[in-house]
């Protein structure tokens, strides 16, 4: 006789099913998210009340709180800024939406859809909150997003030309890292121009008779036109641009084949590609990781501005802005004295670090405290007292003399 099945067809009444636990967990996450928004707004308001600086203090306070939240939650400052913006919108402009979210009647996604949609309709948004909130409490997020879009379009139908002008004003080009030495280059452009660009790339690609796929040809034509294309209509300063690259290569690798080279801001690439880049570059810096190579590490108090070689070395060591979580490449940063020059700081590698302009300003004009640590690391202490250690991506080689023979 077979043994009875360990499973039952029905769960006894009163005992939560697995699905019940899934729903309960989701509801608790929504309630906690609502409280997180409220707490972030409270933190922000406390910081503003405590500020006693000039009229530009509100911008610095916002940036300081954004870094505080990003560092504490281990997210990017962009994500932290998003939390702050949505939180303030819910607490200040849409309290009924926040209240519904705090009871898990709607989800976090519903709330952000409402904020993003109704914020486009500043003049009449208050009149629409009840309508969209009723929909949010009934509809899944996908249909709800489309419903809000229809409502927004309905209210803005008469202003489509103005909307397009606003959208054009927000055009941009961005680079995001990809895998395997690749990256994404995206451009947010008016649709007509975007399709025209794609059409021209396709037309040129189709004239090329080789084994590459059409996608590969389009990508290659795109790069060729932008890097080496006709620029007769541009000013002289914008013509013939070539990259300036910093390539890190172990010294012996220059003589023989070895590991891949490291290109600042890109990552590991094959040596052949590194040599190709160097051949096209108008200027490049080679950092040899060899114990016999000397390098200027300090000029002490002799001068405020670091020599060019020292600036390049400090930037190479860090690779990125040395603020918590910041990803801005070091070659776009200021080289900052951690201990201010006017307070006795020295111009040497142990007291210099790259900071982007925003974090450089934050360091000097808010309550964030920064301390240099061994190896080029920076210790950031936030206004709330939390401590974050930011380490550089590379180490400067240590140079020593051989001990005397015994």
C-alpha positions as CSV (number, residue, x, y, z in Angstrom):
1,X,0.0,0.0,0.0
2,X,1.4,3.4,-0.9
3,X,1.9,6.0,1.8
4,X,-0.5,9.0,1.9
5,X,0.6,12.1,0.0
6,X,2.4,14.7,2.2
7,X,0.4,17.4,0.3
8,X,-3.2,18.5,1.0
9,X,-5.6,19.9,-1.5
10,X,-6.8,22.7,0.8
11,X,-5.2,24.8,3.4
12,X,-7.0,24.7,6.8
13,X,-9.0,27.8,7.4
14,X,-7.2,30.6,9.2
15,X,-3.7,29.5,8.1
16,X,-2.1,31.9,5.6
17,X,-1.1,30.4,2.2
18,X,2.2,31.1,0.6
19,X,0.5,33.6,-1.7
20,X,-0.9,35.3,1.4
21,X,2.6,35.8,2.6
22,X,3.7,37.2,-0.8
23,X,0.9,39.7,-0.7
24,X,1.5,40.6,2.9
25,X,5.2,41.1,2.3
26,X,4.4,43.3,-0.7
27,X,2.0,45.4,1.3
28,X,4.6,45.9,4.1
29,X,7.2,46.9,1.6
30,X,4.8,49.6,0.2
31,X,4.0,50.8,3.7
32,X,7.7,51.0,4.5
33,X,8.4,52.8,1.2
34,X,5.8,55.4,2.2
35,X,7.5,55.9,5.5
36,X,10.9,56.1,3.8
37,X,9.6,59.0,1.7
38,X,8.3,60.8,4.7
39,X,11.6,60.3,6.6
40,X,13.6,61.6,3.7
41,X,11.5,64.7,3.5
42,X,11.8,65.2,7.3
43,X,15.6,64.8,7.0
44,X,15.6,67.4,4.2
45,X,13.5,69.8,6.1
46,X,15.7,69.5,9.2
47,X,18.8,70.3,7.1
48,X,17.1,73.3,5.5
49,X,16.1,74.7,9.0
50,X,19.6,74.2,10.3
51,X,21.2,76.0,7.3
52,X,22.4,79.5,8.2
53,X,24.5,80.2,5.0
54,X,24.0,82.5,2.1
55,X,21.0,82.3,-0.3
56,X,22.7,79.6,-2.3
57,X,22.5,77.3,0.8
58,X,19.3,75.6,-0.3
59,X,21.1,74.1,-3.3
60,X,24.1,73.0,-1.2
61,X,21.7,71.5,1.5
62,X,19.9,69.5,-1.2
63,X,23.2,68.2,-2.5
64,X,24.4,67.4,0.9
65,X,21.2,65.5,1.8
66,X,21.3,63.7,-1.5
67,X,24.8,62.5,-0.8
68,X,23.8,61.5,2.7
69,X,20.9,59.4,1.5
70,X,22.8,57.9,-1.4
71,X,25.7,56.9,0.9
72,X,23.5,55.5,3.6
73,X,21.3,53.4,1.2
74,X,24.3,52.5,-1.0
75,X,22.6,53.8,-4.1
76,X,23.6,56.4,-6.7
77,X,23.0,60.1,-6.1
78,X,20.7,60.1,-9.1
79,X,18.6,57.5,-7.4
80,X,18.7,59.3,-4.1
81,X,17.6,62.5,-5.8
82,X,14.7,60.6,-7.3
83,X,13.6,59.4,-3.9
84,X,13.9,63.0,-2.6
85,X,11.9,64.4,-5.4
86,X,9.1,61.8,-5.3
87,X,9.0,62.0,-1.5
88,X,8.6,65.8,-1.4
89,X,5.9,65.6,-4.2
90,X,3.9,63.0,-2.3
91,X,4.2,64.6,1.1
92,X,3.7,68.2,0.0
93,X,1.7,68.2,-3.2
94,X,-0.2,64.8,-3.1
95,X,-0.8,64.0,0.5
96,X,-3.9,61.9,-0.4
97,X,-1.7,59.7,-2.6
98,X,0.9,59.3,0.2
99,X,-1.9,58.4,2.6
100,X,-3.2,55.7,0.2
101,X,0.3,54.4,-0.2
102,X,0.9,54.3,3.5
103,X,-2.1,51.9,3.8
104,X,-0.9,49.8,0.9
105,X,-4.1,50.7,-1.1
106,X,-1.7,51.6,-4.0
107,X,1.9,50.6,-4.7
108,X,5.0,52.6,-4.9
109,X,4.9,52.3,-8.7
110,X,1.3,53.7,-8.7
111,X,2.5,56.7,-6.6
112,X,5.5,57.5,-8.9
113,X,3.2,57.3,-12.0
114,X,0.9,59.8,-10.4
115,X,3.8,62.2,-9.5
116,X,5.4,62.0,-12.9
117,X,2.1,62.4,-14.7
118,X,0.4,65.1,-12.8
119,X,3.6,67.2,-12.3
120,X,3.3,67.9,-16.0
121,X,0.0,69.7,-15.3
122,X,1.0,72.1,-12.7
123,X,-2.0,74.5,-13.1
124,X,-4.7,71.9,-12.9
125,X,-3.1,68.9,-11.2
126,X,-5.0,69.4,-7.9
127,X,-8.2,68.9,-9.8
128,X,-7.1,65.6,-11.2
129,X,-5.7,63.9,-8.0
130,X,-9.1,62.3,-7.0
131,X,-9.7,61.0,-10.5
132,X,-6.3,59.3,-10.9
133,X,-6.2,58.1,-7.3
134,X,-9.5,56.3,-7.8
135,X,-8.0,54.6,-10.9
136,X,-4.8,53.7,-9.0
137,X,-6.7,51.9,-6.3
138,X,-8.4,49.7,-8.9
139,X,-6.0,49.1,-11.8
140,X,-2.7,47.2,-12.2
141,X,0.3,49.5,-12.9
142,X,0.5,48.8,-16.7
143,X,-3.1,49.8,-17.6
144,X,-2.9,52.6,-15.0
145,X,0.2,54.1,-16.6
146,X,-1.6,54.2,-19.9
147,X,-4.7,55.7,-18.3
148,X,-2.7,58.5,-16.7
149,X,-1.0,59.2,-20.0
150,X,-4.4,59.5,-21.7
151,X,-5.6,61.9,-19.0
152,X,-2.4,64.0,-19.3
153,X,-2.7,64.0,-23.1
154,X,-6.3,65.0,-22.8
155,X,-5.5,68.0,-20.7
156,X,-2.5,69.1,-22.7
157,X,-3.9,68.4,-26.2
158,X,-4.1,72.2,-27.0
159,X,-0.4,72.7,-26.0
160,X,1.3,70.0,-28.0
161,X,3.7,72.5,-29.8
162,X,4.8,73.9,-26.4
163,X,5.3,70.4,-25.1
164,X,7.5,69.5,-28.0
165,X,9.6,72.7,-27.4
166,X,10.0,71.7,-23.8
167,X,11.0,68.2,-24.8
168,X,13.5,69.6,-27.3
169,X,15.1,71.7,-24.6
170,X,15.8,68.4,-22.7
171,X,17.8,66.8,-25.5
172,X,21.0,65.2,-24.5
173,X,23.7,62.6,-25.3
174,X,24.9,60.1,-22.7
175,X,27.5,57.3,-22.4
176,X,26.9,54.3,-20.2
177,X,29.4,51.5,-19.7
178,X,28.7,48.1,-21.3
179,X,30.4,44.7,-21.0
180,X,33.5,43.4,-22.7
181,X,35.1,46.7,-23.5
182,X,31.9,48.2,-25.0
183,X,29.7,51.1,-24.1
184,X,26.2,52.5,-24.9
185,X,26.1,56.0,-26.6
186,X,22.6,57.2,-26.6
187,X,21.1,60.5,-27.9
188,X,17.7,61.9,-27.0
189,X,16.7,63.9,-30.1
190,X,13.6,65.1,-31.9
191,X,12.0,62.1,-33.6
192,X,12.4,63.5,-37.1
193,X,16.1,64.1,-36.7
194,X,16.6,60.7,-35.0
195,X,15.0,58.8,-37.9
196,X,16.9,60.9,-40.4
197,X,20.2,60.0,-38.7
198,X,19.3,56.3,-38.6
199,X,18.2,56.5,-42.3
200,X,21.5,58.1,-43.4
201,X,23.5,55.4,-41.4
202,X,21.5,52.7,-43.1
203,X,21.9,54.2,-46.6
204,X,25.6,54.5,-46.2
205,X,25.9,51.1,-44.6
206,X,24.1,49.5,-47.6
207,X,26.8,50.9,-50.0
208,X,29.5,48.9,-48.2
209,X,29.9,45.5,-49.8
210,X,31.7,43.2,-47.3
211,X,31.0,40.5,-44.8
212,X,29.8,42.7,-41.9
213,X,26.1,42.6,-40.9
214,X,23.9,45.7,-41.5
215,X,23.9,46.5,-37.8
216,X,27.7,46.3,-37.7
217,X,28.0,48.5,-40.7
218,X,25.6,51.1,-39.2
219,X,27.6,51.1,-36.0
220,X,30.9,51.5,-37.8
221,X,29.6,54.3,-40.0
222,X,28.2,56.0,-36.9
223,X,31.6,56.0,-35.2
224,X,33.5,56.9,-38.4
225,X,31.3,60.0,-39.1
226,X,31.5,61.3,-35.5
227,X,35.2,60.6,-34.9
228,X,36.6,61.4,-38.3
229,X,33.8,62.9,-40.4
230,X,33.6,66.1,-42.3
231,X,33.6,69.1,-40.0
232,X,34.0,72.0,-42.4
233,X,31.1,73.8,-40.8
234,X,32.5,73.7,-37.3
235,X,35.0,76.1,-35.7
236,X,38.6,75.3,-35.9
237,X,38.7,74.2,-32.2
238,X,36.2,71.5,-32.9
239,X,37.9,69.9,-35.9
240,X,40.3,67.0,-36.0
241,X,39.6,66.0,-32.4
242,X,41.7,63.0,-31.3
243,X,41.6,61.2,-28.0
244,X,43.9,61.8,-25.1
245,X,44.3,58.5,-23.3
246,X,46.0,57.3,-20.1
247,X,47.1,53.7,-20.5
248,X,48.5,51.6,-17.7
249,X,50.9,48.9,-19.0
250,X,53.3,46.7,-17.0
251,X,56.8,47.7,-18.1
252,X,57.9,44.3,-19.4
253,X,54.6,44.0,-21.4
254,X,55.9,46.8,-23.7
255,X,58.7,44.4,-24.8
256,X,56.6,41.2,-25.0
257,X,53.0,40.2,-25.2
258,X,51.4,40.2,-21.8
259,X,48.2,41.0,-20.0
260,X,45.7,43.5,-21.4
261,X,46.3,47.3,-21.0
262,X,44.0,49.4,-18.8
263,X,42.5,52.5,-20.5
264,X,41.2,55.2,-18.1
265,X,37.4,55.4,-18.2
266,X,37.1,52.3,-20.3
267,X,38.8,49.3,-18.6
268,X,40.9,46.4,-20.0
269,X,41.6,46.3,-23.7
270,X,43.9,44.2,-25.8
271,X,47.4,45.5,-26.2
272,X,47.0,45.9,-30.0
273,X,44.0,48.1,-29.4
274,X,46.0,50.1,-26.8
275,X,48.8,50.7,-29.3
276,X,46.3,51.7,-31.9
277,X,44.8,54.3,-29.6
278,X,48.2,55.6,-28.6
279,X,49.1,56.0,-32.2
280,X,46.0,58.2,-32.8
281,X,46.2,60.2,-29.6
282,X,47.5,63.7,-29.5
283,X,48.8,63.1,-26.0
284,X,49.0,60.1,-23.8
285,X,50.5,59.2,-20.4
286,X,52.1,55.8,-19.7
287,X,52.3,54.7,-16.1
288,X,54.9,52.0,-15.8
289,X,54.4,49.7,-12.8
290,X,58.1,49.1,-12.4
291,X,60.0,49.4,-9.1
292,X,62.9,51.3,-10.8
293,X,60.7,54.0,-12.2
294,X,60.8,57.3,-10.3
295,X,58.0,59.9,-10.1
296,X,57.5,63.2,-8.3
297,X,55.1,62.6,-5.4
298,X,55.3,66.0,-3.6
299,X,56.3,69.6,-3.9
300,X,55.4,70.2,-0.2
301,X,54.6,73.9,0.6
302,X,56.7,75.2,-2.3
303,X,53.7,75.8,-4.5
304,X,49.9,75.6,-4.4
305,X,49.2,74.3,-7.8
306,X,50.4,70.7,-8.3
307,X,52.8,70.1,-11.3
308,X,51.2,68.5,-14.3
309,X,52.9,65.1,-13.6
310,X,51.6,65.1,-10.1
311,X,48.1,66.0,-11.1
312,X,48.1,63.2,-13.7
313,X,49.4,60.8,-11.1
314,X,46.7,61.7,-8.6
315,X,44.0,61.4,-11.2
316,X,45.3,58.1,-12.4
317,X,45.4,56.7,-8.9
318,X,41.8,57.5,-8.2
319,X,40.3,57.0,-11.7
320,X,37.1,58.6,-10.4
321,X,35.9,61.4,-8.2
322,X,36.7,60.4,-4.7
323,X,33.3,61.2,-3.2
324,X,31.1,58.3,-2.0
325,X,29.5,56.6,-4.9
326,X,30.5,59.2,-7.5
327,X,31.5,57.9,-10.9
328,X,32.7,61.0,-12.7
329,X,36.0,60.3,-14.4
330,X,39.0,61.9,-12.7
331,X,40.1,63.8,-15.8
332,X,36.9,65.8,-15.5
333,X,37.5,66.6,-11.8
334,X,39.3,69.3,-9.8
335,X,42.5,68.2,-8.0
336,X,41.7,69.2,-4.4
337,X,43.9,69.6,-1.3
338,X,42.2,67.5,1.3
339,X,43.7,69.7,4.0
340,X,43.3,73.1,2.6
341,X,46.4,74.9,1.4
342,X,45.5,77.9,3.4
343,X,45.3,75.8,6.5
344,X,48.8,74.3,6.1
345,X,48.0,71.5,3.6
346,X,50.9,70.3,1.5
347,X,50.9,69.8,-2.3
348,X,51.7,66.1,-2.4
349,X,50.1,62.9,-3.4
350,X,49.0,62.1,0.2
351,X,47.0,65.3,0.4
352,X,45.6,65.5,-3.1
353,X,42.5,63.8,-4.6
354,X,40.2,64.4,-7.6
355,X,36.7,65.8,-6.7
356,X,34.1,66.7,-9.3
357,X,33.0,70.3,-9.1
358,X,29.8,69.5,-7.2
359,X,31.5,67.4,-4.5
360,X,34.4,69.8,-4.3
361,X,31.9,72.6,-3.5
362,X,30.1,70.3,-1.0
363,X,33.3,69.5,0.8
364,X,34.1,73.2,1.4
365,X,30.7,74.7,2.1
366,X,28.7,72.1,4.0
367,X,29.1,70.0,7.2
368,X,30.7,67.1,5.4
369,X,34.2,66.4,6.8
370,X,36.9,64.8,4.7
371,X,40.1,63.2,6.0
372,X,43.0,61.7,4.1
373,X,43.9,58.1,4.9
374,X,46.9,56.0,3.8
375,X,47.1,54.9,0.2
376,X,45.2,57.8,-1.2
377,X,41.9,56.9,0.5
378,X,39.4,59.6,1.8
379,X,37.3,59.2,4.8
380,X,34.0,61.2,4.6
381,X,32.0,61.9,7.7
382,X,28.5,63.0,6.9
383,X,26.5,65.7,8.8
384,X,24.6,62.8,10.4
385,X,27.9,61.3,11.7
386,X,28.1,58.3,9.4
387,X,31.6,57.5,8.1
388,X,32.3,56.3,4.5
389,X,35.8,55.3,3.3
390,X,36.4,55.9,-0.4
391,X,39.5,54.0,-1.8
392,X,41.2,54.9,-5.0
393,X,41.2,52.3,-7.8
394,X,45.0,52.0,-8.0
395,X,48.0,52.2,-5.8
396,X,51.0,54.4,-6.4
397,X,54.1,52.1,-6.6
398,X,56.4,52.3,-3.6
399,X,60.0,53.0,-4.4
400,X,62.8,51.8,-2.1
401,X,66.5,51.3,-2.3
402,X,68.0,47.9,-2.0
403,X,69.4,47.1,1.4
404,X,73.2,47.2,1.7
405,X,74.9,43.9,1.3
406,X,75.6,42.1,4.5
